[in-house]
Amino acid sequence: MRVFFSLLLLSGLSGCAQHPGAATTALPIRFKLTMPLHITPQGIIVTTYWGRSGLHRELLWDNDSPTWINDIALLDAGSVMKNLPAFYSTTTADGTRIKGEVYTCDTVGLGRVIFANVPFYKISGPMQGAFGENLISKGVWEINFNKNILTFASSIDSIGDIEGASLLPSNFSDNTIWISFGFKGGRTKPLQLDLGFNGGMLLPSKDFKQLTRGQAHTNKQMQSFSTPGSTNELETTSFLDTVFIQKVPYTAVISTNKRAAERLIGLEFFQQFAYVILDYKSRRVYVSKASRSRME
């Protein structure tokens, strides 16, 4: 049984973006960090170290989520303080409203890169937490599926030669990345690039039904759909189809369930490429020109 995992989507946010104190920074100023690409059934997992005591936490790498922790013990550490009067109010991928308090940790380590003054949410969820967009957006990321390497760098120049990459047309709204997809029949819809969602393409049921009119080959099965605070076994309907980004065709598994409230393009879609690069500095998205099957 495949597990579909999608975390917080930043709609209706209150309090988090206006947290008191200094802005989050990444040090050193120039860096290139490479680490093994660890993909679990939930998604990409990274190893982090919190506070002066270096508490070890395995977090889901999620570019469409704030950083959050499911860990009461961490809140008692001397490196963590509650932000007053900051609070959050946001919506999960299934449309559920959740709210709570915001904290700040003085340092969070990822390899030799240190993030200072890191705000995070305390959420009771099915995982240890998420390494979110407020940290991911501090540099450039290459997820190399062929070599199983995850690279985090201060600039695109540190990533290396990208002449073999295709620039995907995308729109950055704050740190949320949107890509416009075309479908058979001439419909076009914007989707949020969410690599914390390990599926292909997730659509609300209304959008899904528009695409499947006359479609005889849909598949239904029970799958796990998780958001912070809950995991549910839901009937998921999906089918394989060709989608388009500016008339360039790609293959995608398109799915829906009764709790899907957002349009997402996830990790499974990008695994057809040798690599994907998210350049938050220049606000660009790249993929390999050749598919993984052609490069292997």
N, C-alpha and C positions, 0 to 999 in steps of 0.2 A: 504493500500500500504506500503510495507516494504521499508525502506530507507537504502541504502548501502552508507556508508561514509568511505572514505579512504583518509588519509592525505599525507604529504610529504614522498617521498622515497629518501634516500640520495645517489643519483647517480650524478656524475658530480659536486660534491660540491667544491666550491671555496671560501676561505676566512673565513668561519665559524670556522673550526677546528683550525685555526691559529690566533684566535682573540687575541689582546694584553691584558695584565693585568694578574692578578693572576688567578689560576685555580679555578674552581667551587668546593666548599666543602659543606658537610652536617654536621650540628651540632645539638645535641651533638655527640660525637664520637660513643657512644653506645646508641641505641634507639630502641624502638618498638612502633609503632603508629598503632592503629586500628581505623577504621572509617566505617560508613555504606557504603555498595557497592551501588552506585547510577548509574544504567544503564538506559539510555534514548534511543530513536530510533537511535540516532547518535552513541552511545557507552558509555563508562564509563566516568563519569564527576567527577572531584575533585575540591574542593574549595581551592583557593590559596589567599594569601595576599602579595601585592607587595609594596616594599619600606618602608621607615620609617613611612609613613602615613598609611600603611596597606590597600592599595586599594584592594577591594574584586573583584576577577575574577573567574568565573566558566569555567574551561578549560577541553577539551577532553584529557583523559589519553591516550597517543599514544606512544608506545615504538619504533615505526618505523618512527618517525618524530623528527625534532629539535623542541625546544620550540619556539613558535611564538605567537604574540599578534596582534589582530585586534583592536587597541585602540589608537587613536591619543592623547587622554587626558593623558594616562599613560606616553607618551614620554615627556610631559611637567613637570613631577614630578622631584623633586630635587634629587631623588635616581637613576635616569636613565641618562646615558650618551651615546652618539653616539661613536661607535668604529671607529676610523680613522687610516688607510684607509680601514678597513675591510668591506667586502661586501659578499653577498652570490649569488650563481648561482646554481640552483638545478632543479630537475625534479619531477613533481607531479605524482600520480599514473596513470594518463591518458596520460603521456608522454609530457605534456606541460612544457616548460621551463619558469621559473620565476626567477627574480633576484631583489635585493634591498640591503638595508643597514642593518648592524648588530648593535645592541645596547647592553648595559650591565646594569642590575639592581643590586644594591648593596646587597639587600636581597629579597628572596622570601620565604614566610612561607607556610608550609603545616602542619596544626596542630601545635605541639610543635617542629617540625623539621624545622630548618632554613637553607636554601641554600644561600651561600654567593658568590658574583661575578658571576651572572647568565647571560650569553650571550643569546640573543633571536633575532628573526627576526621580522620585522614589515611587516605583510602581510594583504592585504584587502581580507577577506574571509567571509564565511557564518556563522562563529561561533566567539566567543570571542577569541579563540586561542587554543593552544595545550600545555599540560604539557608533554614535550618531552623526548627523550632518554638521553639527557645530564643531566637530573635530575633523571629520573627513574633508570639509571645505577649506582646510588650512593648507592644501597643497594639490598635487597632481597624483593620480592613482592609475597604475596599470595592473589589470587583472589578466594574467597570461595563462590561459587554459591549456595551451600546448605544453608549456614548461612547468606548470603548476607552481608559479611564482607570483607573489603579490608585492608590488613595488609602490612605495610612497616617497615622493620627492618634492622638493621646494619649487621646482620649475620643470617645464616640459623639456628643456635642454638636458636635464639630468636623466630623463627617461631613455634617451638615446635616439637612434635613427627612426623616424616615423614616416619615411618616404613611402613605405609599403602600407600606409594606413589610409582609410577613407574617412573624411570628415562628415559626420552625420549632422544634418540640419536639426538644430535644437534651440530651445529657448530657456534661459535661466531666469527664473523669477525668485529673487533672493537666492536660496540654495536649492530650490526645487527645480528639477530638470524636466522639461516637457519635450516630447517628440510627436510630431503629427504623422499618423499612419493612414494610408489609403486602403480601402477594402474593395472587394469585387462589388460591382454595382455602382461604383463612383462615390461611395460614402467616405468621408474623411473625419477622423476623430483625434483629438490630442490625448496622449497618454502620459502619465507620470513615470519617469524612469526610476524604478524602485528595485535595487539589487538586494534589498532585505526580503523581498518576495521571491521565493525560489521557483515559482511557476513561470509560465511563458507569458501569456496575455490574459489578464483578468478584466472582465467587463460586468457592469451591473446587468441584471436580467433584461431590462428594456432594450439596451444596446445589443445584447447577445441575440435576442429574438429577431431583431431587425436583420442581423447577418445570417441567421439560420433558416429564414423562410425558403422553403424548397430544398433545404439541406437534409439529405437522407442519412448521412453517416455521422450522427452524433453519438457520443459515448457517455454513459452514466455510471458512476461508481461512488461509493462512500469514501470520502477523503477527510483528513484532519485539516481544519482551518483555524489558525491560532492568531490571536491578538493579545496584547498585554492584558492579563487578568482572566483570560478564558481560552479554552480549546474545545472545539465542537466537531463532532463527526457529522458532516453535511453531504447531502447528495450533490455531486458536482457533475455538471454537463460540459462536455468539451468536444472539440473537433479540430482536425489539422487542416490548415488552409494557407494560401499565399496572401501575404500582406505587402504593402508597398510604402517605401519612404522615397518621396519624390520620384515615383515611377520605377524605382529599383525594387525588384521582387525579393522577398525573404519568406522563409517558412516559419510559421508560428502555431503553437497549440493555443487555441482560444477557449477560455473556460468561463463559467459563471457558477454561482451558488446563491442561495436565497439571502445571504448576508453580505454579499459583495456590494459595496457602496461607492467604489472608486474605480477609475480606469487605470490599470497598471500594466507596465511592461517590465518583466522581471528577469531574474538570473538565467532561467532556462533558455530564454530567447537568445541571450548573448553568448551562450555556450556553443552556438553554431560557428562562432568566430574563433580565430586563434587567440585573440586578445581584445579587450575593450579598454579605452583610456578615458578617464574623467578628468578634464583639466579645469579645475575651479579657478585658477588664476586668469586664464584667458577665456573662460566660460565656453569651452568647446568639448565635444564628445567625438572620439575616434573609434573605429573598429578596423580589424585587418581586412584588406581587400579580398584575400582568399579565405575560403571557409576552412575549418579544421580538417575536414575530410580531404580537401585538396592539398593541404600542407603536410599531412602525416605520411 
